[in-house]
Amino acid sequence: MRRPEAACFATLLLLQQALLTAGLGVNEYLYFQVLSPGDIRYIFQTNLAKDFGSMFHTRYEQIYLVPADPPHACSDLNNGAFIQDQIGLVERGACSFLSKARVIQEHGGRAVIISDNMYDNDSSYIEMVQDGTSRDSEIPALFLLGKDGYMIRRSLELHGLPWAVISIPVNVSGIPSFQLKQPPWTLW
């Protein structure tokens, strides 16, 4: 290989590694996979907040996805100790997306996944934006379809579990579509 080609190849390898670490794939969505409970062992699609929060800089092979109590996470959490070093699952509504991210961050969460409060929403992603204040969040904030959030919470309730075990981010760009274990209620 000539030198310019080798440098170009090395750059492409570094870019590919960065994308794998970030978990970004098709259409710049970010994906996670529920590992447990088994009845919702699917790959879920989310999108990152537009102008607040951070990117994922670490891939978590197994981390807890903990539903916030109260679900809207607009004030202090009853289960804040369980959020520490995990990912919070909260519902849209009652306060800004940024406020929710900050509450999870204040409880030591590594990221927040905000599901739509429209439980029948299985296709419309909301663009989460800054709330007009000078505040920011240092953790990643992701938007999840309402139907997906509802099904995850419902499964946890049925099994009497306080959290799900997930892997995040998951790079789906190299997985053939027929092998993707996407939720049967969601069309990608």
C-alpha positions as CSV (number, residue, x, y, z in Angstrom):
1,M,0.0,0.0,0.0
2,R,1.3,3.5,-0.8
3,R,1.6,5.9,2.1
4,P,-1.5,8.1,1.3
5,E,-3.7,5.0,1.0
6,A,-2.4,3.6,4.3
7,A,-3.1,6.9,6.1
8,C,-6.6,6.9,4.6
9,F,-7.2,3.3,5.6
10,A,-6.0,4.1,9.2
11,T,-8.4,7.1,9.3
12,L,-11.3,5.0,8.2
13,L,-10.5,2.4,10.9
14,L,-10.5,5.1,13.6
15,L,-13.8,6.5,12.3
16,Q,-15.4,3.0,12.3
17,Q,-14.2,2.4,15.9
18,A,-15.6,5.8,17.0
19,L,-19.0,4.9,15.5
20,L,-18.9,1.5,17.1
21,T,-18.2,3.0,20.5
22,A,-20.9,5.7,20.1
23,G,-23.4,3.1,19.0
24,L,-24.6,5.3,16.2
25,G,-25.9,3.5,13.2
26,V,-28.8,3.9,10.8
27,N,-30.2,7.4,10.6
28,E,-28.2,8.5,13.6
29,Y,-30.5,6.8,16.1
30,L,-29.0,5.2,19.1
31,Y,-30.0,1.6,20.0
32,F,-30.1,-0.4,23.2
33,Q,-31.0,-4.0,23.8
34,V,-33.0,-5.3,26.8
35,L,-31.2,-8.5,28.1
36,S,-33.6,-9.2,30.9
37,P,-36.5,-9.8,31.4
38,G,-36.6,-12.2,28.5
39,D,-40.1,-11.4,27.2
40,I,-38.9,-8.0,26.0
41,R,-35.4,-9.0,24.9
42,Y,-35.5,-6.7,21.9
43,I,-33.3,-3.9,20.4
44,F,-35.0,-0.6,20.9
45,Q,-34.4,2.6,18.9
46,T,-34.0,6.0,20.5
47,N,-32.8,9.5,19.5
48,L,-30.4,11.8,21.4
49,A,-31.5,15.2,22.7
50,K,-30.8,17.8,20.1
51,D,-29.0,20.5,22.1
52,F,-28.3,19.3,25.7
53,G,-26.6,16.4,27.4
54,S,-23.7,14.4,26.1
55,M,-22.9,11.5,23.8
56,F,-22.2,8.0,25.0
57,H,-18.5,7.6,25.5
58,T,-18.7,4.2,27.1
59,R,-20.4,1.0,26.0
60,Y,-22.2,-0.7,28.8
61,E,-22.5,-4.5,28.2
62,Q,-24.9,-4.8,31.2
63,I,-26.4,-1.9,33.1
64,Y,-29.7,-1.5,34.9
65,L,-32.5,0.5,33.3
66,V,-34.4,1.8,36.4
67,P,-37.9,3.2,36.1
68,A,-38.0,6.5,38.1
69,D,-40.4,6.9,41.0
70,P,-42.3,9.1,40.4
71,P,-42.3,8.4,36.7
72,H,-42.1,12.0,35.5
73,A,-38.8,12.6,37.5
74,C,-39.5,16.3,38.0
75,S,-38.4,16.4,41.6
76,D,-36.6,14.2,44.1
77,L,-36.9,10.5,43.4
78,N,-38.2,7.9,45.9
79,N,-35.8,5.4,44.3
80,G,-32.9,7.7,43.7
81,A,-30.4,5.3,45.3
82,F,-31.2,2.7,42.6
83,I,-30.5,5.3,39.9
84,Q,-26.9,5.7,41.1
85,D,-24.5,4.5,38.3
86,Q,-27.4,3.2,36.3
87,I,-29.7,4.6,33.6
88,G,-33.0,6.2,34.5
89,L,-36.2,5.5,32.6
90,V,-38.7,8.4,32.9
91,E,-41.9,9.5,31.3
92,R,-42.4,12.7,29.3
93,G,-44.6,15.4,30.8
94,A,-45.0,17.7,33.9
95,C,-41.5,19.4,33.4
96,S,-38.9,19.9,30.6
97,F,-36.8,17.2,29.2
98,L,-33.7,19.0,30.5
99,S,-35.2,19.1,34.0
100,K,-35.7,15.3,33.9
101,A,-32.1,14.8,32.8
102,R,-30.8,17.0,35.6
103,V,-32.8,15.1,38.2
104,I,-31.4,11.7,37.0
105,Q,-27.9,13.3,36.9
106,E,-28.3,14.6,40.4
107,H,-29.1,11.1,41.6
108,G,-25.8,9.8,39.9
109,G,-27.4,8.3,36.8
110,R,-25.2,7.7,33.8
111,A,-27.9,8.5,31.3
112,V,-31.7,9.1,31.0
113,I,-34.1,7.5,28.6
114,I,-37.3,9.6,28.4
115,S,-40.3,7.7,27.0
116,D,-43.2,9.4,25.4
117,N,-46.3,9.6,27.7
118,M,-48.5,8.7,24.7
119,Y,-48.5,4.9,25.2
120,D,-49.9,4.2,21.7
121,N,-47.0,6.2,20.1
122,D,-45.1,3.6,18.1
123,S,-43.6,5.7,15.3
124,S,-43.2,9.5,16.1
125,Y,-39.9,10.6,17.6
126,I,-39.9,13.9,19.5
127,E,-37.0,16.3,19.1
128,M,-35.9,17.0,22.7
129,V,-34.5,20.5,23.0
130,Q,-33.1,22.8,25.6
131,D,-35.7,24.5,27.8
132,G,-34.6,28.1,27.3
133,T,-32.6,28.3,30.6
134,S,-28.9,28.5,30.9
135,R,-28.8,25.0,32.5
136,D,-27.3,21.9,30.9
137,S,-26.9,18.3,31.6
138,E,-23.7,16.2,31.5
139,I,-25.4,12.9,30.9
140,P,-26.8,11.5,27.6
141,A,-30.6,12.0,27.2
142,L,-32.5,9.8,24.8
143,F,-36.1,9.8,23.6
144,L,-38.0,6.4,23.4
145,L,-41.3,5.8,21.8
146,G,-44.2,5.7,24.2
147,K,-45.2,2.1,23.2
148,D,-41.7,0.9,23.9
149,G,-41.5,2.6,27.3
150,Y,-44.9,1.3,28.2
151,M,-44.0,-2.3,27.2
152,I,-40.8,-2.2,29.2
153,R,-42.5,-0.9,32.3
154,R,-45.4,-3.4,31.9
155,S,-43.0,-6.3,31.7
156,L,-41.1,-5.2,34.8
157,E,-44.4,-4.9,36.7
158,L,-45.6,-8.3,35.5
159,H,-42.4,-9.9,36.7
160,G,-42.2,-7.8,39.9
161,L,-38.7,-6.5,38.9
162,P,-37.3,-3.1,40.0
163,W,-35.2,-2.7,36.8
164,A,-34.3,-4.2,33.4
165,V,-30.8,-5.2,32.4
166,I,-29.7,-3.6,29.1
167,S,-26.8,-3.2,26.8
168,I,-26.2,0.3,25.4
169,P,-25.3,1.5,22.9
170,V,-25.7,-1.2,20.4
171,N,-24.4,-0.8,16.9
172,V,-26.9,-2.2,14.4
173,S,-25.3,-1.0,11.2
174,G,-23.6,-4.4,10.6
175,I,-26.6,-6.5,11.6
176,P,-28.8,-7.8,8.7
177,S,-32.3,-6.5,9.2
178,F,-33.8,-10.0,9.3
179,Q,-31.5,-10.7,12.4
180,L,-32.5,-7.6,14.3
181,K,-34.7,-8.5,17.3
182,Q,-36.9,-5.4,17.1
183,P,-40.1,-5.2,19.1
184,P,-43.0,-6.8,17.1
185,W,-45.2,-3.7,17.8
186,T,-42.7,-1.2,16.2
187,L,-41.9,-0.7,12.6
188,W,-38.4,0.7,11.8
